[in-house]
Amino acid sequence: MLENPALKRLAAALHYRDFRVLWIGAFTSSIGTWMQKVAQNWLVLMLAGPASAFYLGLDTFLGEAPILLFTLIGGVVADRRDRRQLLLMSQYVQMTAAFILAGLVYFDIIQIWHVLTLSVITGVAQAFGGPAYQSLMPSLIDKAHLPNAIALNSIQFNLARVIGPLIAGVALTAFGIAACFGLNGLSFLGVITALLLLHIKHIPHTGKTGMQAELRGGLSYVRHQPALMALTFLAFATTSLGNPLLTFLPLFAQDVFMGGVGQYTQLMACAGAGAVTGALVVAWLGRFRHMGWMVLVLQFVFGALLVLFALNRIVWVAGIVLFAGGACMVMVFAMIASLVQLTVPNELRGRVMSIYMVAFRGGMPLGSLVAGYMATQSSPSAVLTVNGILLSSVAAWFLLNKGGIKEL
């Protein structure tokens, strides 16, 4: 056990055995996920040619669109079925898709429609696995340590965002793109093993009402909670307007900073390092007063950083801005998720978290698709500038109005 009080506070949720096991498994899988993300973006860039901006946005859209279509159903299922088994099925499907993509690239028969189709399949699996994971996590720890657990979960995901691109850069150079997809497939064995080792037993909700009635019940609950409605909207705004920063990174690396895949992975690593730093800060803070006000201030700063990145043409400045932007983005996400989780009753957790995930994850494909199209009409820099201004404006609106998020 950790003796230092500061370290004990920082790693409070890791004292719970089941959370610790799942954290390690998820971390292994996240490294593979970020390896594939880097390799897949670069693959699309090579396959699409002049239309790469559009296809980068389209690939992100198709990978995330199932979140809009199926996550609400996934939330109902997560309340009615064994969440661990649901998560296992999701991992099996994603692992298979990664191995198929590796095979297509290895045998040099890959086409752009293969990439897009497998993105859809992976997105469907995540639409059912996401609510199950979000609903399972609070059952592994005491409620008092929930903000810490959410921040630690962000740490593993964003630490993987640093490690994954660096490994991907080495693998791309030494072994080719297929190796990144194959290694991602193998990484799913980590989280599958962790899920099989969990001691927690989820007792599914087995009400007499049908799935449609339970879905309406979850929507009604959120609709009558103004704070939840505001947090859900803020999550959508942040992802839809902020995520194109990562979507366009390959283009900035190639066209603005005149680099190759190495430059791209370094920029991704800068954003990931910032995200890890931001998550560490949130983990140390835990639950604190005026968390809602802090979320809005950080979102305003994040919007300003988007504008700065879009207008900058110096690569080392871009690295610093990405570090700061990554920190702001993950702190906003972690704090919003903590505030949502702390207000949700367990019997509604799957449904409420699925609604939150539709906004949080659903904003990514919509934002990327619109940004990709707009970039073909103007430029990625112009799109990020407008997105940054809009993002800061949303934060300013909530800060200037009484009640709502800033009072949480």
FIGUVEX-551237 format. One record per residue (C-alpha): residue number from 0; x, y, z. Coordinates in steps of 0.001 Angstrom, whole numbers, plus 500000, padded with zeros to 6 digits. Example, Ala and Ser with C-alpha at 12.3 -4.5 7.8 and 13.67 -1.06 7.14 Angstrom:
<rs>
   k      u      v      w
   0 512300 495500 507800
   1 513670 498940 507140
</rs>
This chain:
<rs>
   k      u      v      w
   0 500000 500000 500000
   1 501077 503572 499405
   2 502196 505398 502573
   3 502521 508894 501171
   4 499186 510704 501811
   5 499303 512547 498490
   6 499925 509325 496551
   7 497219 507500 498516
   8 494762 510242 497598
   9 495867 510148 493965
  10 495457 506351 493691
  11 492521 505861 496094
  12 490390 503769 493717
  13 493309 501431 492931
  14 493065 500069 496476
  15 489956 498161 495309
  16 491025 494826 493844
  17 488389 494550 491089
  18 488906 498121 489936
  19 492667 497575 489877
  20 492342 494412 487756
  21 489986 496074 485280
  22 492177 499197 485132
  23 495233 497180 484116
  24 493266 495221 481502
  25 491685 498351 480069
  26 495069 500075 479946
  27 496516 497249 477866
  28 493589 497401 475457
  29 493724 501205 475243
  30 497352 501099 474093
  31 496258 498865 471222
  32 493295 501120 470459
  33 495521 504193 470086
  34 497990 502230 467967
  35 495146 501348 465618
  36 493805 504911 465597
  37 497159 506282 464459
  38 497638 503544 461857
  39 494054 503777 460601
  40 494206 507554 460143
  41 497456 507185 458216
  42 495980 504337 456138
  43 492963 506491 455212
  44 495319 509342 454324
  45 497173 507044 451879
  46 494070 505397 450404
  47 491975 508558 449947
  48 494578 510878 448422
  49 493210 514392 447657
  50 489913 513572 449389
  51 491672 512595 452637
  52 490134 515406 454747
  53 486628 514218 453859
  54 487409 510533 454382
  55 489152 511143 457710
  56 485964 512835 458898
  57 483784 510136 457333
  58 485751 507312 458964
  59 485386 508950 462371
  60 481685 509508 461692
  61 481021 505896 460716
  62 482979 504602 463694
  63 480991 506723 466118
  64 477576 506856 464387
  65 476404 503569 465970
  66 476681 505402 469292
  67 473805 507593 468140
  68 471769 504648 466886
  69 472282 501892 469468
  70 473709 503264 472724
  71 470287 504008 474245
  72 469315 500396 473594
  73 472682 499339 475001
  74 471889 501254 478204
  75 468612 499404 478690
  76 470350 496082 478049
  77 473071 497015 480570
  78 470384 497405 483261
  79 468643 494147 482321
  80 471569 491814 481584
  81 474885 490835 483135
  82 477113 493829 482423
  83 480294 491770 482484
  84 479027 489330 479858
  85 477863 492210 477696
  86 481328 493751 477918
  87 482981 490454 476974
  88 480885 490144 473819
  89 481824 493710 472873
  90 485538 492939 473254
  91 485303 489764 471161
  92 483711 491647 468258
  93 486249 494491 468369
  94 489146 492031 468547
  95 487868 490171 465483
  96 487487 493417 463507
  97 491096 494394 464304
  98 492443 491033 463121
  99 490402 491234 459894
 100 491804 494688 459157
 101 495340 493411 459821
 102 494794 490566 457367
 103 493425 492828 454632
 104 496416 495147 454901
 105 498941 492302 455134
 106 497678 490659 451950
 107 497481 494090 450238
 108 493809 493842 449331
 109 492652 496709 451532
 110 490262 499279 450096
 111 488748 502361 451688
 112 485320 500702 452000
 113 486868 497888 454052
 114 488141 500417 456582
 115 484797 502210 456752
 116 482804 498978 457140
 117 484992 497672 459958
 118 484709 501052 461682
 119 480918 500623 461701
 120 481165 497085 463144
 121 483530 498270 465876
 122 481214 501180 466652
 123 478220 498848 467085
 124 480192 496751 469576
 125 481168 499871 471507
 126 477553 501069 471553
 127 476642 498068 473707
 128 479921 497772 475602
 129 480186 501458 476565
 130 477084 501715 478795
 131 477958 498363 480368
 132 481456 499595 481251
 133 480252 502947 482574
 134 477599 501186 484671
 135 479943 498480 485967
 136 482698 500816 487182
 137 480796 502419 490126
 138 479983 498939 491487
 139 483702 498218 491906
 140 484366 501027 494426
 141 482757 503142 497144
 142 480824 506172 495932
 143 483181 508540 497764
 144 486024 507469 495455
 145 484013 507642 492229
 146 485544 510919 490899
 147 488996 509477 491585
 148 488101 506263 489725
 149 486804 508191 486709
 150 489972 510292 486645
 151 492164 507177 486946
 152 490233 505651 484073
 153 491007 508781 482047
 154 494659 508432 483044
 155 494952 504896 481671
 156 493184 505891 478453
 157 495287 509002 477919
 158 498548 507453 479098
 159 497842 504902 476377
 160 497398 507857 474017
 161 501039 508720 474705
 162 502408 505177 474578
 163 500207 503871 471742
 164 501235 506428 469089
 165 504918 506046 470000
 166 504726 502255 469629
 167 502677 502728 466470
 168 505398 504953 465015
 169 508019 502264 465655
 170 505769 499471 464369
 171 504808 501422 461244
 172 508455 502044 460400
 173 509737 498566 461254
 174 506863 496244 460366
 175 504189 498219 458491
 176 500582 499198 459155
 177 499308 495615 459476
 178 501402 495125 462631
 179 499549 497946 464429
 180 496159 496363 463705
 181 497388 492908 464738
 182 498848 494207 467994
 183 495561 495953 468743
 184 493743 492650 468282
 185 496107 490976 470755
 186 495657 493822 473258
 187 491988 492917 473714
 188 493134 489756 475491
 189 494175 491996 478395
 190 490725 493412 479093
 191 489028 490060 478363
 192 491229 488383 480983
 193 490530 491181 483465
 194 486756 490837 483014
 195 486973 487084 483603
 196 488916 487683 486844
 197 486415 490123 488402
 198 484740 489059 491648
 199 481826 491475 491347
 200 478451 489959 490549
 201 475950 492199 488781
 202 472316 491449 489571
 203 470393 492579 486474
 204 467243 494647 486803
 205 464375 492352 485873
 206 461352 494608 485889
 207 458077 493604 484302
 208 458075 496519 481895
 209 459374 496163 478356
 210 462536 497669 476943
 211 460672 500532 475268
 212 459008 501546 478549
 213 462320 501387 480406
 214 463980 503486 477732
 215 461244 506106 478094
 216 461764 505997 481870
 217 465457 506793 481506
 218 464762 509644 479068
 219 462079 511044 481368
 220 464431 510988 484352
 221 467107 512968 482516
 222 464548 515387 481044
 223 463329 516305 484531
 224 466848 516877 485880
 225 468029 520316 484607
 226 471609 519728 485775
 227 471825 516448 483859
 228 470393 518099 480759
 229 472969 520896 480944
 230 475876 518489 481510
 231 474731 516334 478597
 232 474597 519351 476280
 233 478031 520509 477442
 234 479497 517059 476734
 235 478044 517149 473219
 236 479406 520644 472539
 237 482883 519742 473788
 238 483238 516567 471737
 239 481598 517823 468542
 240 483634 521038 468448
 241 486853 519813 470096
 242 487387 516348 468599
 243 488244 517636 465068
 244 491537 518814 466586
 245 492637 515155 466744
 246 490889 514208 463502
 247 492888 516785 461531
 248 496265 516114 463166
 249 497535 513959 460244
 250 496770 516829 457852
 251 498534 519401 460032
 252 501553 517094 460392
 253 501783 516588 456633
 254 500620 519881 455100
 255 501340 522536 457737
 256 504454 521219 459502
 257 505761 519302 456455
 258 506388 516085 458386
 259 505556 512426 458057
 260 504132 509750 460308
 261 506844 510438 462904
 262 505722 514063 463208
 263 502121 512934 463489
 264 502813 510439 466293
 265 504838 513057 468186
 266 501946 515527 468032
 267 499549 512806 469201
 268 501905 512017 472065
 269 501960 515691 473123
 270 498168 515751 473314
 271 498187 512458 475202
 272 500808 513648 477694
 273 498691 516702 478425
 274 495631 514533 478878
 275 497462 512315 481384
 276 498576 515402 483308
 277 495036 516745 483384
 278 493651 513412 484549
 279 496258 513228 487344
 280 495116 516647 488570
 281 491457 515541 488583
 282 492364 512278 490354
 283 494187 514197 493078
 284 491381 516739 493497
 285 488589 514147 493737
 286 485228 515715 494527
 287 485561 519423 495335
 288 483343 522485 495633
 289 482568 524519 492510
 290 483509 521643 490191
 291 480885 522852 487716
 292 482367 526352 487604
 293 485832 524893 486996
 294 484496 522775 484101
 295 483223 525880 482335
 296 486452 527843 482832
 297 488499 524941 481444
 298 486191 524615 478452
 299 486584 528337 477712
 300 490383 527952 477797
 301 490199 524854 475595
 302 488298 526832 472954
 303 490987 529522 472993
 304 493694 526862 472585
 305 491895 525475 469526
 306 492094 528894 467877
 307 495763 529239 468805
 308 496612 525819 467344
 309 494741 526606 464122
 310 496622 529876 463575
 311 500069 528635 464621
 312 502697 527494 462090
 313 505583 526602 464445
 314 505794 522910 465296
 315 507203 523229 468830
 316 504499 525759 469721
 317 501938 523285 468366
 318 503302 520644 470752
 319 502870 522964 473749
 320 499350 523961 472687
 321 498389 520313 472177
 322 499722 519460 475637
 323 497637 522236 477239
 324 494608 521404 475083
 325 494829 517721 475973
 326 494937 518613 479678
 327 491911 520917 479432
 328 489897 518457 477356
 329 490346 515462 479646
 330 489719 517530 482781
 331 486425 518739 481301
 332 485420 515195 480325
 333 486417 513647 483671
 334 484640 516288 485746
 335 481450 516142 483674
 336 481386 512332 483905
 337 481937 512513 487687
 338 479091 514977 488152
 339 476756 512787 486077
 340 477709 509548 487882
 341 477293 511142 491328
 342 473659 512077 490623
 343 472444 508788 489086
 344 470676 505987 491033
 345 472160 502547 490326
 346 468945 501042 488947
 347 468890 503760 486269
 348 472639 503989 485765
 349 472814 502042 482501
 350 470062 504078 480855
 351 471206 507481 482116
 352 474842 506805 481227
 353 473769 505662 477762
 354 472008 509006 477237
 355 475148 510793 478389
 356 477243 508622 476060
 357 475027 509474 473081
 358 475916 513120 473678
 359 479557 512513 474593
 360 480423 509948 471922
 361 477748 511023 469438
 362 479220 514498 469228
 363 482414 513021 467796
 364 481042 511623 464505
 365 478743 514562 463872
 366 481481 517063 464608
 367 484055 515178 462532
 368 481708 514744 459566
 369 480742 518426 459511
 370 484341 519509 460089
 371 485610 517196 457341
 372 483125 518601 454848
 373 483746 522211 455853
 374 487511 521680 455589
 375 487079 520730 451906
 376 485252 524029 451369
 377 487763 526151 453274
 378 490641 524667 455302
 379 491215 522635 458513
 380 492685 525763 460141
 381 489545 527795 459427
 382 487304 525030 460788
 383 489277 524725 464039
 384 489223 528508 464473
 385 485428 528631 464208
 386 485057 525588 466480
 387 487254 527174 469138
 388 485242 530402 469121
 389 481972 528481 469412
 390 483322 526302 472231
 391 484417 529298 474299
 392 481088 531003 473587
 393 479136 528045 475005
 394 481243 528139 478171
 395 480802 531907 478482
 396 477018 531573 478145
 397 476810 529106 481044
 398 479188 531224 483146
 399 477150 534392 482639
 400 473790 532785 483468
 401 472657 531972 486983
 402 472132 528416 488137
 403 472866 525336 486082
 404 476319 523841 485748
 405 478362 526523 487508
 406 476458 525899 490753
 407 477343 522167 490904
</rs>
